[in-house]
Amino acid sequence: MIEGFIKLDQFLKLMQTSQSGGEAKMMIRSGLISVNGEPELRRGRKLYEGDVVAVDEQLFTVHLPPAPEAGSRGNLETRP
């Protein structure tokens, strides 16, 4: 079974709390971010479904799309 995740810096950009990877990195290193109630200083921290990220006083819950089924090609088309 493959578990999906998103890295913390990517999540911050996706949630539009930072405009760039550099800005996300600075926010994380400055101690402004916590994950599941614990301060987090690693920008590559893997976030999983249900994790809660706090930015200042704003809370974000991680919701990931379902993982593709084994052997699935997703949206790729096969051409003869």
C-alpha positions in Angstrom: 0.0 0.0 0.0 1.4 3.4 -1.0 0.7 6.2 1.5 0.3 9.7 0.2 2.0 12.7 1.7 3.0 16.3 1.0 6.0 18.1 2.3 5.5 20.9 4.7 7.0 23.6 2.4 4.8 22.5 -0.5 1.7 22.5 1.8 2.4 26.0 2.9 2.6 27.2 -0.7 -0.6 25.2 -1.6 -2.5 26.9 1.3 -1.2 30.2 0.1 0.5 31.0 3.4 3.7 31.7 1.5 4.3 32.9 -2.0 7.5 30.9 -2.6 9.6 28.0 -1.4 12.1 30.5 0.0 9.4 32.3 2.0 8.1 28.9 3.3 11.6 27.9 4.4 12.1 31.2 6.3 8.7 30.8 8.1 9.6 27.2 9.1 13.1 28.1 10.3 11.7 31.1 12.3 9.6 28.7 14.4 6.3 30.1 13.1 5.0 26.7 12.1 3.8 23.7 14.2 2.5 20.3 13.2 0.0 18.5 15.4 0.8 20.9 18.2 4.6 20.5 18.1 7.0 23.1 16.6 8.4 22.0 13.3 11.7 23.3 11.9 12.1 20.8 8.9 10.7 22.1 5.6 10.8 18.5 4.2 8.6 17.2 7.0 6.1 14.7 5.5 2.5 15.5 6.2 -0.2 12.8 6.1 -4.0 12.8 6.0 -5.4 14.4 9.1 -2.2 16.2 10.2 -2.9 19.7 11.6 -0.6 22.6 10.6 -0.7 25.8 12.6 0.6 29.1 11.0 0.4 31.9 13.5 -3.1 31.3 14.9 -4.5 29.8 11.7 -5.1 26.0 11.6 -5.0 23.9 8.4 -5.9 20.2 8.3 -4.2 18.1 5.6 -6.6 16.4 3.2 -4.9 14.4 0.4 -6.5 12.9 -2.7 -6.9 9.2 -2.7 -3.9 7.2 -3.9 -4.3 5.6 -7.4 -5.1 1.9 -7.4 -2.2 -0.5 -8.0 -1.6 -0.8 -11.7 -3.7 2.3 -12.4 -2.3 4.8 -14.9 -4.3 7.6 -13.5 -5.3 10.0 -16.3 -2.8 8.8 -18.8 -4.1 7.6 -22.1 -2.7 4.7 -24.0 -2.5 5.1 -27.7 -2.2 2.2 -30.2 
